[in-house]
Amino acid sequence: MSNNHLKLRPNVAAASIILTAIGAGAVWAATQQDQWGIHDMKRPQPRPVATTACCAAPADAVVLFDGKDAAAWQKAGSNGEAAGWEVIDGNLCVKPGTGDIATRQSFGDCQLHMEWMVPTDLHCRGQHGCNSGVFFMNQYEVQVLNSNGNDTYVDGMAGSLYGQNPPLVNACKPQGEWNSYDIVFHGPRFADDGQLLHPATATVFMNGVLVQDHFTLWGSTAHGARAKYSAHPDQLPIRLQDHGDPLKFRNIWLRPLTAADGT
Ligand code: MG
């Protein structure tokens, strides 16, 4: 046990006494702080990751679309059927009517980068004409929609957690320009009996601007219905929505999130 850790113990003991009176929140804090000593040199170093210019995939990313093919994707809900969308000029293009597409691989907690664009020839009418979406774990949607000069209900705007939380600001670029999403998503956890242990959270940057600040999701996103949680595995595919509108995507990559000690 390090000296640093020893020095911590009286604080932790004092905290334990106070906690009985204060409650579970403080217990949680003490538990977290007892894992490592403050400035503990034995705490694992974060892995070094080589980076490149803004927004290209870092060295440890899972590349989901790099402009070449849609091999990382399949028709959503199918057992390996090829995605119906098309790769045109290095972009992954929604082919309306072919259905949603989903990653062949399943993911849990992750950092996702993606870019999307609403072509200028699309006629946006609220939720119609310019709509898609990215669903984490197949059920938690960050809305993709033209929200530049296209008013709609705010919990369905670009950057919203659909049906739950509007974006903090409207950072949507005009039609014909590329938008970027950088999203940190943590999935919910369930006990063996299906009870919710803790909910999902999402932090979203749109074009570099914070639009969701560690929002705690109320459950699976839904249209016109209150959200609720239903127990599911810790890893599930990411899904992109065919809402009938030919939007374009590019440069999609993801980093599964693990702590430096591998947990
Ligand atoms: Mg949508």
Boltz pocket constraint, residues with backbone or C-beta under 6 A from the ligand:
constraints:
  - pocket:
      binder: B
      contacts: [[A, 131], [A, 132], [A, 133], [A, 142], [A, 143], [A, 144], [A, 241], [A, 243]]
      max_distance: 6.0
